[in-house]
Amino acid sequence: MRTRKAIIMILILVFVAASFAACGGSGAKATDESLKYVQDRGKLIMGLDDSFPPMGFRNEQNEIAGFDVDVAKAVAEKLGVELVLQPIDWNAKEQELATKNIDCIWNGMSVNEERKKNMTLSVAYMDNNMALVVRSGEGIDTLADMKDKKLALQAGSSAMDALNSKEEFKKSLKEVVELKDNVQALMNLETKAVDAVLMDDVVARYYIEVNEKPFVVLEETLATEEYAVGFRKGEESLKTAVEDALKELAKEGKLAEISEKWFGKDITKIK
């Protein structure tokens, strides 16, 4: 009798456990359907700062163009979906991603520890230096020459991380001015409202060449960084699909072709 009751109890426990697992109990791991989510919708929504040349910016026709835009278009084609470009406030990029207003952040986004913690990041596809842009011929040739002078940077950017990593340099400054984007910062440099702008080396050099500005980029840098694509935390399937597409583009020579178009040479890291 006891044996029969024991068997019945075991069967009940097995049934309950199976039902709990099927319903996705509190300990069950959620299924990652990020790639399916994008493919079912037929769109990959890319969040970007549309004033960050040459990675993503508005051209003379007010169309969003740039290196990252061209690469993302090629990746979206590989995934079989349409690329949708969504300009965002860079200072609120993590919120835009978390609330699903966008599917990824792809616009010269530097890798740092905070972003590693809050997002799922792709492999790095490009290196970058964080450097100072100054007016030429005004006696600022090194970081030491910035003592008691004003420095501008983009709010919410990794420029602040680079600045914070150089505590003595930061203390030597008269003031740090945070602005909406690098274009505003460079305009402030041109009007002499600030003495230098801390920004991405690759962006600065492109801006100076295209706009023929009397600026120079100091050889002494504050930090070396890498660019990567950001996804919602845990969305590994979408990240992996994007990485696979990037590797295919690299093997086909398409990634190098896009890089040469914007930079005159292949400066990408994916092989």
C-alpha positions in Angstrom: 0.0 0.0 0.0 2.8 2.3 1.0 4.6 1.4 -2.3 1.6 2.3 -4.3 1.2 5.7 -2.5 4.9 6.4 -3.0 4.6 5.7 -6.8 1.5 8.0 -7.0 3.4 10.8 -5.2 6.4 10.5 -7.5 4.1 10.7 -10.5 2.4 13.8 -9.2 5.8 15.5 -8.5 7.0 14.6 -12.0 3.8 16.1 -13.5 4.1 19.3 -11.4 7.8 19.7 -12.3 7.1 19.2 -16.0 4.2 21.7 -15.9 6.4 24.3 -14.1 9.1 23.9 -16.7 6.7 24.2 -19.6 5.2 27.4 -18.2 8.7 28.9 -17.8 9.1 29.1 -14.0 11.0 31.8 -12.3 14.3 29.8 -12.7 13.8 29.1 -16.4 16.1 30.9 -18.8 14.3 33.2 -21.3 14.7 32.2 -25.0 16.7 34.7 -27.0 14.6 35.6 -30.0 16.3 38.9 -30.9 17.2 37.7 -34.5 13.8 36.3 -35.1 12.2 39.5 -33.8 14.1 41.6 -36.4 13.6 39.1 -39.2 9.8 38.7 -38.5 9.4 42.4 -38.6 11.6 42.7 -41.7 13.5 45.7 -40.3 16.7 46.5 -38.3 16.4 49.8 -36.6 19.8 51.4 -36.1 20.2 54.1 -33.6 22.8 56.8 -34.4 24.0 60.3 -33.8 23.4 61.9 -37.2 26.0 64.6 -36.6 29.1 62.3 -36.3 30.9 62.4 -39.6 32.2 60.2 -41.2 30.5 57.4 -39.3 26.9 58.8 -39.5 25.8 62.3 -40.5 23.5 64.3 -42.7 25.0 65.2 -46.1 24.2 68.2 -48.3 21.0 66.6 -49.4 20.0 66.1 -45.7 20.3 62.4 -46.2 21.9 60.3 -43.5 25.2 58.9 -44.8 28.5 57.6 -43.5 30.8 54.6 -43.1 28.7 52.9 -40.4 25.6 53.5 -42.4 27.0 51.9 -45.5 28.3 48.9 -43.5 24.9 48.5 -41.7 23.1 48.6 -45.0 25.3 45.8 -46.3 24.7 43.8 -43.1 21.0 44.3 -43.2 21.0 43.0 -46.8 22.8 39.9 -45.6 20.1 39.4 -42.9 17.4 39.9 -45.4 15.8 42.9 -43.7 15.4 46.6 -44.3 17.8 49.0 -42.5 15.9 51.8 -40.7 18.0 54.8 -39.6 16.8 56.3 -36.3 18.6 59.5 -35.1 18.8 59.5 -31.3 20.1 61.7 -28.5 23.4 60.1 -27.8 23.2 60.9 -24.2 20.1 58.7 -23.9 21.2 55.9 -26.2 21.0 53.1 -23.6 17.4 54.1 -22.8 16.5 54.1 -26.5 17.8 50.6 -26.8 16.2 49.3 -23.6 12.8 50.5 -24.6 13.1 48.9 -28.1 12.9 52.2 -30.0 16.0 50.9 -31.7 17.5 47.4 -32.2 21.2 48.4 -32.0 23.5 51.4 -31.5 25.9 51.6 -34.4 27.7 54.9 -34.8 31.4 55.0 -33.8 30.5 53.7 -30.3 33.5 53.2 -28.2 33.8 50.1 -26.0 34.1 50.8 -22.3 33.4 48.9 -19.1 30.0 50.5 -18.4 28.8 49.7 -21.9 30.0 46.1 -21.5 28.0 45.9 -18.4 24.8 47.4 -19.8 24.8 46.0 -23.4 25.8 43.1 -25.4 28.6 44.3 -27.7 29.8 43.0 -31.0 33.5 42.3 -31.7 35.4 45.5 -32.3 35.4 46.5 -36.0 37.7 49.6 -35.8 40.4 51.2 -33.6 40.2 54.9 -32.6 42.2 57.4 -30.6 40.7 60.0 -28.3 42.6 63.2 -29.1 42.5 67.0 -28.8 41.6 69.2 -31.7 43.0 72.8 -31.5 43.2 75.9 -33.6 46.5 75.9 -35.5 49.3 78.3 -34.7 48.1 79.2 -31.2 50.8 77.5 -29.2 48.9 74.4 -28.0 51.1 71.5 -29.1 50.9 69.1 -26.1 48.5 68.3 -23.3 50.6 70.4 -20.9 49.8 73.4 -23.0 46.1 73.1 -22.1 46.8 74.3 -18.5 44.1 76.8 -17.4 42.3 76.5 -20.7 38.8 75.5 -21.7 38.1 72.0 -23.1 34.8 71.0 -24.9 33.5 67.5 -25.5 30.2 65.7 -26.4 28.0 64.9 -23.5 27.5 61.2 -22.9 30.4 60.2 -25.1 33.5 58.2 -24.2 35.5 61.4 -24.4 34.6 62.0 -20.7 35.9 58.5 -19.9 39.2 59.4 -21.6 39.3 62.7 -19.7 38.6 61.0 -16.3 41.4 58.6 -17.0 43.9 61.5 -17.0 43.2 63.0 -13.6 46.2 65.4 -13.6 45.4 66.7 -17.0 41.7 67.2 -16.1 42.7 69.1 -12.9 45.0 71.4 -15.0 42.0 72.6 -17.1 40.2 75.8 -16.4 36.8 74.4 -17.5 35.2 71.4 -19.2 32.2 72.2 -21.4 29.8 69.5 -22.3 27.8 70.0 -25.5 25.2 68.1 -27.5 27.5 66.9 -30.2 31.0 67.2 -31.7 29.8 69.6 -34.4 28.7 72.1 -31.8 32.0 71.6 -29.9 34.0 72.3 -33.1 31.9 75.4 -33.8 32.8 76.6 -30.3 36.4 76.0 -31.1 36.2 78.1 -34.2 34.6 81.0 -32.4 37.2 80.7 -29.7 34.6 80.0 -27.0 36.9 77.0 -26.1 40.5 76.2 -26.6 40.3 72.6 -27.6 37.8 69.8 -28.3 38.4 66.2 -27.1 36.9 63.8 -29.6 37.5 60.8 -31.8 40.6 61.1 -33.9 39.1 59.5 -37.0 36.1 61.9 -36.9 38.3 64.9 -36.2 40.6 64.3 -39.2 37.7 63.7 -41.5 35.9 66.9 -40.4 39.0 69.1 -40.8 39.8 67.7 -44.3 36.2 68.0 -45.6 35.5 71.4 -44.2 39.0 72.8 -44.7 39.1 74.2 -41.1 42.3 75.7 -39.6 42.5 73.0 -36.9 45.1 70.4 -36.1 44.8 67.1 -34.1 47.5 66.7 -31.5 49.7 63.7 -31.8 49.6 63.1 -28.0 46.4 61.2 -27.3 44.4 60.5 -24.1 43.2 57.0 -24.9 43.1 54.3 -27.5 39.6 52.8 -28.1 37.7 50.3 -30.2 34.4 50.8 -32.0 31.7 48.1 -31.6 27.9 47.7 -32.2 25.7 47.7 -29.1 22.6 45.4 -28.6 20.2 44.8 -25.7 21.8 42.8 -22.9 21.5 39.1 -23.7 20.5 39.5 -27.3 23.2 37.1 -28.5 21.5 35.7 -31.6 21.2 39.1 -33.3 24.7 40.1 -32.3 26.1 36.8 -33.7 24.2 37.2 -37.0 25.6 40.8 -37.4 29.1 39.5 -36.6 28.8 36.7 -39.1 27.6 39.2 -41.8 30.5 41.4 -41.1 32.9 38.5 -41.5 31.3 37.6 -44.8 31.6 41.2 -46.0 35.3 41.2 -44.9 36.0 38.0 -46.9 34.2 39.4 -49.9 36.3 42.6 -49.8 33.1 44.7 -49.4 34.2 46.0 -45.9 37.5 47.1 -47.2 35.8 48.8 -50.2 33.5 50.8 -47.9 36.5 51.8 -45.7 38.5 53.0 -48.7 35.5 55.1 -49.8 35.4 57.0 -46.5 39.0 56.9 -45.2 41.1 56.3 -48.3 42.4 52.9 -46.9 41.1 49.9 -45.1 41.2 50.6 -41.3 38.8 47.9 -40.3 39.7 45.1 -37.9 37.4 42.3 -39.0 39.2 39.7 -41.2 
